[in-house]
Amino acid sequence: MNEFGVKYRIGIFGSSHGPCVGAKVEGCPAGAKISEAVIQAELDRRTPGRSPVSTPRKESDKLEIISGIHGGRATGGPIVGLVKNRDVDSSAYEAFLRVPRPGHADYPASVKYGGKHDHRGGGQFSGRMTAGLVIGGAVARQVLATKHVVLLAQTVQIGNIVTTKEVPFQDAEKVVRANSVGCADRVTAERMIEAIVKAHEEKDSLGGIVRCTILGLPVGVGEPFFGSIESVMSAMMFSIPGVKGVEFGSGFGAASMKGSAHNDQYSVSKGKIVTKTNNAGGVLGGLSTGMPIEFRVAFKPTSSIARKQRSVDIVDRKPVELEVKGRHDPCIVPRAVPVVENSAAAVILDLMLQGGFL
Ligand SMILES: Cc1cc2nc3c(=O)[nH]c(=O)nc-3n(C[C@H](O)[C@H](O)[C@H](O)COP(=O)(O)O)c2cc1C
C-alpha cells in the first residue's frame, strides 16, 4: 500500500539505498501554478547532513521533475518527482537480516517478506521515503495557497524540553525555518539543540512533538464517516516512520476535562462565527469548523543508537549483542517538521477536492 488519497493521490516509490526516492502525484488540477523552486525549498528543509542535530549522511536532494509540470503549471497528468540517492553505504545492513535492530522493522519485515525485502538503509521503511511525501505535499500546498489555506508545523517538544509560547503564525513561520530544530521560540530552540547534542554524545537519542496548525480552511471540509479530517489526517501522520501518537485540540487531555470546560462556546467576531476556545482542534463531527485546525504528532526517540543492545539471531534463536553502526539522526523530530507540514497539505487538498471546494 504505497498510495494515499482519493482525488489527490500520492504514491511514493524508491528505497533508502536504491537509485532514488520520490512520488507520483495524481489529481492536481490542470493549469495550477506549481513552482519547482517551492518544492525544492521544502525538500531542503528535510535534507540530511545540514546541521549538528541531523544525520551526517550527505544528500543534495536535488529535485527532478519527470512529468506533470510544464512551463510552471500542472498539466493534469501524473506529476512524477524524485531525488537521487548518492551517499549510500549499505555495508552495515546485511547483518540485520539475521540479527534485527531493536526499534526497527527488521524483524517483522524479515518474517513477512522471507528476507527478500530491500534491507539496505532500512529500504522502504526508511525515513528517506518521506522525501516523496514532501514532494507531493509541496505541490498541494501551492494549490491550497490560492485558496488562502496555509500550514505551519513546529517543534514544541524535544525530550523533556517543552515550549508553550504562542508565536503569531507569520513570525513563527520565519523562526521555524531559521533554526535547525524547527522551533518557533529561539531560546527554547537553543536548549533543544543542546539536548540533542548531549543525547548523541551519550550514545542515545531523543523523541519529541511536532504541532501543526492549518489556517484559512472553510467550514465543512471533511468526508465523514471514514473520511473525517481526523481519520484521514491521522492515517497520514501514522504512516510517517517513527510516529507514535496523534492528537487533535485538547486530545488525550479531553479525557480528564468536564464538558463545561471542554465545549468550545460560540460567539460572533466581525460577522464570523468563532469559538472562544479551540479544544476541538478545529474539527467537529470530522468537519472543519472554520477555527484553526490544530494537531500534535508524537515521535519516538530514534531507534538507531550507538550503544550496545541486546538482540537475537533469528535463525539460531540465540541471544546476540548488537552495535548499530551507520549514520543516523540523533532525533527524528527536526527533519520530520516539513514532512508533517507538507503531508498535511496533501490530506487537506484531497478533502477539499472531494468536497467540491476547488
Ligand atoms: C525524516 C525521518 C528520518 C529518520 N531517520 C532515522 C534515523 O536516522 N535512524 C533511525 O533509527 N530512524 C530514523 N527514522 C525513523 C525510522 O525510519 C523508523 O522508526 C523505523 O523505520 C521503524 O518504524 P516505526 O518507528 O514507524 O515503527 C526517521 C524517520 C523520519 C520521518
The ligand as a Gaussian input file, in Angstrom:
#p B3LYP/6-31G(d) Opt

LIG

0 1
 C       12.710000      12.187000       8.414000
 C       12.954000      10.909000       9.185000
 C       14.258000      10.493000       9.405000
 C       14.519000       9.314000      10.139000
 N       15.815000       8.966000      10.384000
 C       16.067000       7.903000      11.170000
 C       17.413000       7.562000      11.517000
 O       18.374000       8.233000      11.110000
 N       17.612000       6.489000      12.329000
 C       16.572000       5.733000      12.816000
 O       16.801000       4.797000      13.554000
 N       15.286000       6.030000      12.481000
 C       15.015000       7.081000      11.676000
 N       13.711000       7.361000      11.357000
 C       12.618000       6.520000      11.890000
 C       12.636000       5.096000      11.355000
 O       12.533000       5.103000       9.945000
 C       11.506000       4.274000      11.981000
 O       11.500000       4.432000      13.360000
 C       11.658000       2.793000      11.674000
 O       11.587000       2.582000      10.289000
 C       10.590000       1.917000      12.347000
 O        9.302000       2.359000      12.020000
 P        8.282000       2.861000      13.145000
 O        9.059000       3.650000      14.135000
 O        7.277000       3.700000      12.422000
 O        7.688000       1.628000      13.769000
 C       13.436000       8.522000      10.611000
 C       12.114000       8.948000      10.349000
 C       11.867000      10.135000       9.661000
 C       10.455000      10.573000       9.437000

